[in-house]
Amino acid sequence: MLAPNHPQVSTRSLFGYMVTVMSWAFELGLVALQIFSNKKPGFAALTVLLILSGGMTVFLMVRGKRDFARLRLTKGRIELSGIQAILVTIVMVLFGGTLGLIAMSIVNQ
């Protein structure tokens, strides 16, 4: 249980950070496919995802300054509420499953 005065990150910021990290992971996966696979995703897809990932990163760097200024005294420990932990788990499992299905469909083509 969280202490009443314990600072928390907002759910919107949490999902913004999480989606940004996942988009960079997806970008790196597409770059690896472009380099090592016979099935190329194309430079248009890489460019669009790079612009999206970069834009999200810049936006969250600006927004993150406010969050990290407020959370600076926690010394690295940021507790999630119960609903935040459940939502993060669901999103990460769905993201991992979706990437697995995409990888299987690429391999089976």
Secondary structure as a PSIPRED ss2 file (coil, helix, strand):
# PSIPRED VFORMAT (PSIPRED V4.0)

   1 M C   1.000  0.000  0.000
   2 L C   1.000  0.000  0.000
   3 A C   1.000  0.000  0.000
   4 P C   1.000  0.000  0.000
   5 N C   1.000  0.000  0.000
   6 H C   1.000  0.000  0.000
   7 P C   1.000  0.000  0.000
   8 Q C   1.000  0.000  0.000
   9 V C   1.000  0.000  0.000
  10 S C   1.000  0.000  0.000
  11 T H   0.000  1.000  0.000
  12 R H   0.000  1.000  0.000
  13 S H   0.000  1.000  0.000
  14 L H   0.000  1.000  0.000
  15 F H   0.000  1.000  0.000
  16 G H   0.000  1.000  0.000
  17 Y H   0.000  1.000  0.000
  18 M H   0.000  1.000  0.000
  19 V H   0.000  1.000  0.000
  20 T H   0.000  1.000  0.000
  21 V H   0.000  1.000  0.000
  22 M H   0.000  1.000  0.000
  23 S H   0.000  1.000  0.000
  24 W H   0.000  1.000  0.000
  25 A H   0.000  1.000  0.000
  26 F H   0.000  1.000  0.000
  27 E H   0.000  1.000  0.000
  28 L H   0.000  1.000  0.000
  29 G H   0.000  1.000  0.000
  30 L H   0.000  1.000  0.000
  31 V H   0.000  1.000  0.000
  32 A H   0.000  1.000  0.000
  33 L H   0.000  1.000  0.000
  34 Q H   0.000  1.000  0.000
  35 I H   0.000  1.000  0.000
  36 F H   0.000  1.000  0.000
  37 S C   1.000  0.000  0.000
  38 N C   1.000  0.000  0.000
  39 K C   1.000  0.000  0.000
  40 K C   1.000  0.000  0.000
  41 P C   1.000  0.000  0.000
  42 G C   1.000  0.000  0.000
  43 F H   0.000  1.000  0.000
  44 A H   0.000  1.000  0.000
  45 A H   0.000  1.000  0.000
  46 L H   0.000  1.000  0.000
  47 T H   0.000  1.000  0.000
  48 V H   0.000  1.000  0.000
  49 L H   0.000  1.000  0.000
  50 L H   0.000  1.000  0.000
  51 I H   0.000  1.000  0.000
  52 L H   0.000  1.000  0.000
  53 S H   0.000  1.000  0.000
  54 G H   0.000  1.000  0.000
  55 G H   0.000  1.000  0.000
  56 M H   0.000  1.000  0.000
  57 T H   0.000  1.000  0.000
  58 V H   0.000  1.000  0.000
  59 F H   0.000  1.000  0.000
  60 L H   0.000  1.000  0.000
  61 M H   0.000  1.000  0.000
  62 V H   0.000  1.000  0.000
  63 R H   0.000  1.000  0.000
  64 G H   0.000  1.000  0.000
  65 K H   0.000  1.000  0.000
  66 R H   0.000  1.000  0.000
  67 D H   0.000  1.000  0.000
  68 F H   0.000  1.000  0.000
  69 A H   0.000  1.000  0.000
  70 R H   0.000  1.000  0.000
  71 L H   0.000  1.000  0.000
  72 R H   0.000  1.000  0.000
  73 L H   0.000  1.000  0.000
  74 T H   0.000  1.000  0.000
  75 K C   1.000  0.000  0.000
  76 G C   1.000  0.000  0.000
  77 R C   1.000  0.000  0.000
  78 I C   1.000  0.000  0.000
  79 E C   1.000  0.000  0.000
  80 L C   1.000  0.000  0.000
  81 S C   1.000  0.000  0.000
  82 G H   0.000  1.000  0.000
  83 I H   0.000  1.000  0.000
  84 Q H   0.000  1.000  0.000
  85 A H   0.000  1.000  0.000
  86 I H   0.000  1.000  0.000
  87 L H   0.000  1.000  0.000
  88 V H   0.000  1.000  0.000
  89 T H   0.000  1.000  0.000
  90 I H   0.000  1.000  0.000
  91 V H   0.000  1.000  0.000
  92 M H   0.000  1.000  0.000
  93 V H   0.000  1.000  0.000
  94 L H   0.000  1.000  0.000
  95 F H   0.000  1.000  0.000
  96 G H   0.000  1.000  0.000
  97 G H   0.000  1.000  0.000
  98 T H   0.000  1.000  0.000
  99 L H   0.000  1.000  0.000
 100 G H   0.000  1.000  0.000
 101 L H   0.000  1.000  0.000
 102 I H   0.000  1.000  0.000
 103 A H   0.000  1.000  0.000
 104 M H   0.000  1.000  0.000
 105 S H   0.000  1.000  0.000
 106 I H   0.000  1.000  0.000
 107 V H   0.000  1.000  0.000
 108 N H   0.000  1.000  0.000
 109 Q C   1.000  0.000  0.000
